[in-house]
Amino acid sequence: MIMKYAAAFAIGLASATAAISETWDMPTPYGDSTFHTANIHQFAKDLATATNGELTITVHSAGSLFPHAEIKNAIRSRQVPIGEFFLSRLSNEDLAFGIDSQPFVATSYEDAEKLWAAQRPVIEALMAKEGLKPLFSVPWPAQGLYTNGEIASVDDLSGLRFRAYNAALEEFATLAKAAPVQVEASDIPQAFATGQAQAMITSPSTGANSKAWDFVTHYTQIDAWLPKNIVVVNARVFDGLSPDVQTAVMEAAAAAEARGWEMSKAEATAKTKVMADNGITIVAPSDEFVSGLQAIGATMLDNWKANASDSALSILSAFQN
Ligand code: PCA
């Protein structure tokens, strides 16, 4: 009996003095060759180093642990403590989440940064209501158009089966009289191979990673928006960390955000070159095409404003000031 208590007491002491180490499973939607995923692997590494192994993260990329559409709710319900997803996927919950995917609102990194500064506090407040805490957000390079043959005007998009990744792109395709079809990034090659998709708008990163030269001939640099990914942690899980580990998480997150934006900028040039090297014709849009795209963008922004919450609208006015 006495021995038993002594042993229990000794174990109690050991766990009180030694830091409890935790491992977090982290689902992400995109593959390991994606720069966002590379940045997250570095975030995990930085965190393990900063905490002396007290907090380690196991990254499960390419939707291998949860499909993209389920990642947010998996974090919310604490099936996983942390995860990444495409921010504007949440625009059906509040249009505040989708402002970065509206055409021609923010088309440069400078404007995208300004937009994120305006969007961040609103996103933090909305997510806090669901027990979620955003850690960092990184944009994809500006989005361009992938087609077979050159596109001279919006009319040329009419009738094409158009791969979409969110509601805004579906609306865009519909306004261009194309037929939208939702396809995850990792399923793009298959969607084009089977004829399910014939055109798409995405970054040079995703174009090059999906070997777009296997299924399209032209890339038109419309550069109309820079949508973001976001990394989110469950707030209760975060609050349960020791103050030191909380600080380490926030520091690693700030470093990951700064690094990710730089990676994105480098990626825009490097992956456009990869596409050119593989035989894709890179073109600037004609004036006629640009004005047609801008008209679609204007309609979309009117719709967005008409349906936006006050907090969503506050992002736009803060950004425009
Ligand atoms: N790549 C992702 C989202 C935006 C991007 O550039 C995709 O195409 O799904």
Boltz pocket constraint, residues with backbone or C-beta under 6 A from the ligand:
constraints:
  - pocket:
      binder: B
      contacts: [[A, 86], [A, 140], [A, 141], [A, 143], [A, 165], [A, 183], [A, 184], [A, 185], [A, 201], [A, 202], [A, 203], [A, 204], [A, 205], [A, 206], [A, 227]]
      max_distance: 6.0
